[in-house]
């Protein structure tokens, strides 16, 4: 297949990859509420933001039903038993849910670091369970920055990563997949069962739809040993963009389960008076759902909408002028990193580049911690050492991987991860022109004077600065432009509502900005990168719809575009997504090729589109 033509590759996909033809699933369909999203965001930005957030209103009733279900009770019970028995808890995921798994692990660890200090002050002992949890992301922690092509499509990869992490009898595996059909995550579920662990499968399409259309999902759904948490909320605000509502409700529900179990564990060791001294008021999981509803309402207040719209205009203006954005963040660096890195595959933006790569285009958005150097920043961000892979060709061959992975195994180890300089080191490429901006993002009660001083020092070579503050306290930094997004952030063991608030704000900011930049059509991701089989199917359906051809013809056009774009990139051009290439070539609306030239590292990025 390596040297086959686009027609042959398309014919093979149409005939033999029917397991990845997923158009019947709700998460792959367009939401009627946001059909005019791209136009609305151009003509009435605040109205477009409301339209975008309106889809999240489906989350509370679904979450409430789940929290009342036996499956949720079983998850809480299993987590509590694991804590009491000192058994390990694994969160597994791929892409957006892989990043969610890492966030859950980090929130757990941060909770225990706070808890150990506070209980020590009381002279009471609570067993230290900080290392009880482990996150398994397809491709390892390296994939926080860049998804590793091919990993999502192979259950054997998920099996091996979980097995290497030491899953055993009595452990708990929470396998989280956006749509319920991700092969990697399904592999972790099977490996958990094989090891004797209790397995929970969390997903966002109706179980009956999955069982009817996806065999690998049906096998999981019909296995009585696996507990199902069906969190289906319907189509995403942007069709197929499960980084949005799908992972939001997963964070809400799984986070609520962890908090409920953890509080009960702490109650085993502390009396009621000590709990009150720790400000640990009982939080019923239903209160988390109510808190999310209040959060949604606050983000749609006139003041919050003005601030969100200001953030979007600011970013779009920077990019339109040829500038770049660098975020500076502290405590919530991981939350912000998640959204920032997800923009690359979603909207075909240049990904983060490594410190030893001066040829790749500079990413439009980047992120830095102004307080600490990169190795320490990675450790503080994850609250542990990075979990990376060092698989060689023999491993990939044993797993039945594609020849491309066997011939050139990807470098996914810790030294490669550290080449993404997200610490305080100077990076001239981020502030090369007067159009580049440094933007501080602070949350809640982040008022550390050291962060404010470090931000001011990092800002010196930048011509423009801004601050975005999420919460109700004053922003701790001084910047040229300031945006305050007021919303309630009630405290809890995992600071669950705060993590949800940051996610909603950043998802809204990035999606609305990219729509303003022309990288969304209606409510479709026309710039998506087809980096796995599910995305090849999605791109094919999008091309079929917008160029009015059948599935087979659209698939051939996509593979033709993949080859054309690959050739352009090899020649030094950062072309737009193959999906948009094909749409523009065949729609008749904008004939020819649209491309973006790779900028010189010391010059501003080119954002205009040149027709060829």
WOBELUR-V608728 format. One record per helix or strand. SS is the DSSP state (h for helix, s for strand). FROM is the first residue (numbers start at 1). TO is the last residue. If there is no record, write none. Layout:
BEGIN
<<SS,FROM,TO> <SS,FROM,TO>>
END
This chain:
BEGIN
<<h,6,16> <h,18,20> <h,26,28> <h,32,34> <h,37,43> <h,45,54> <h,57,67> <h,70,85> <s,89,93> <h,96,122> <h,130,132> <s,133,137> <h,141,144> <h,151,153> <h,155,164> <s,172,176> <h,183,195> <s,198,203> <h,207,213> <h,215,221> <s,226,230> <s,239,239> <h,245,267> <h,272,277> <h,285,299> <h,302,320> <s,325,329> <h,333,347> <s,365,368> <h,374,382> <h,393,398> <h,403,407> <h,414,417> <h,428,431> <s,437,443> <h,449,459> <s,464,470> <s,481,485> <h,496,516> <s,521,521> <s,524,524> <h,533,547> <h,551,570> <s,573,575> <h,578,586> <s,594,597> <s,610,611>>
END
